[in-house]
Amino acid sequence: MAITLTTMRYFLEVAKLESFSAAAARLYTAQPNLSKTIAGLERSLGIDLFYREGRYIRLTEPGKLLYTEWSAALDRIDRSILQARQMMQNQRDTVTIGILEGIDISAEAPDHFGRLQRESPSLSFVVERGGFSNIWKKFEDKTYDTILTSELQGMPHAVPPSCHRQVLYSCECVLAINTSNPLADREALPLSMLQGENFILLSEEDSPEGYHTASEISRRAGFFPSKIQTVSSIETMILYVEMGAGISLMAENCRLTSNPNVRFIPLKDILFDTVAYWHPDTLPSSVQATFQAMLSEG
């Protein structure tokens, strides 16, 4: 197997935390995928990197050597990338933004973007949508200056070092069911009646946080579906509901909530936060003060 920067980062995170499960959560990947990657790395190198003692792991002596050398090498790479991006920003002010797919930002975005451009007329934006894992990976490697994502209120969230986090607003969690489903006509619809429905979840491999979030919501609501189908993206999850092929849990600010063919059942006391993360060291200096003030205002 080829040794990539991602493979090296996976190894370093496992070595630092001495836990596959903790490293998988920190890296926003599934534990089986992480374990498979490390096993492939050991085969490729012909080196045992870890002692495995039940649920506990620790570095072997060769593993310690690679940990020291690779940590230093990746630090140098990260610094050089940051310096190159800062040089580029000196030539042209650009803000790169990753937005979680499915979030409806149509009400807020024009005012926010307009305000930034009034402060800095030369400013340009690079905006992309993506899934949980995708936007987080690009944020952590500083491809994105900032991301907008959705988090279940009350669940712990690791904040990457040297970045800032700001909750912009909160909204209810809703259960979405297509109006073509006979159950959607019932005035009162207890969740227990949905046990036999096809329940659509983000897969754990594509979005560990999204999968565990949905599981936690189900637990809090006392709703335990008997039929579960996993998909790879929020957009696919929305598509299933729009087609009447399943039901799902989502934030009230999801773009699907404007669809008249879908009924939404609020789940009491379960809230989603729309959250901004940003790297203050990569934002163009011309807009840093305005950007942070704007996010603080919500």
PyMOL commands that set and color helices and strands:
alter all, ss='L'
color gray80, all
select helices_A, chain A and resi 5-17+20-27+31-45+61-91+109-119+132-140+182-185+191-194+208-221+234-242+255-258+288-297
alter helices_A, ss='H'
color red, helices_A
select strands_A, chain A and resi 50-53+56-59+94-100+124-130+146-152+164-178+198-202+227-231+247-251+262-278
alter strands_A, ss='S'
color yellow, strands_A
deselect
rebuild
show_as cartoon
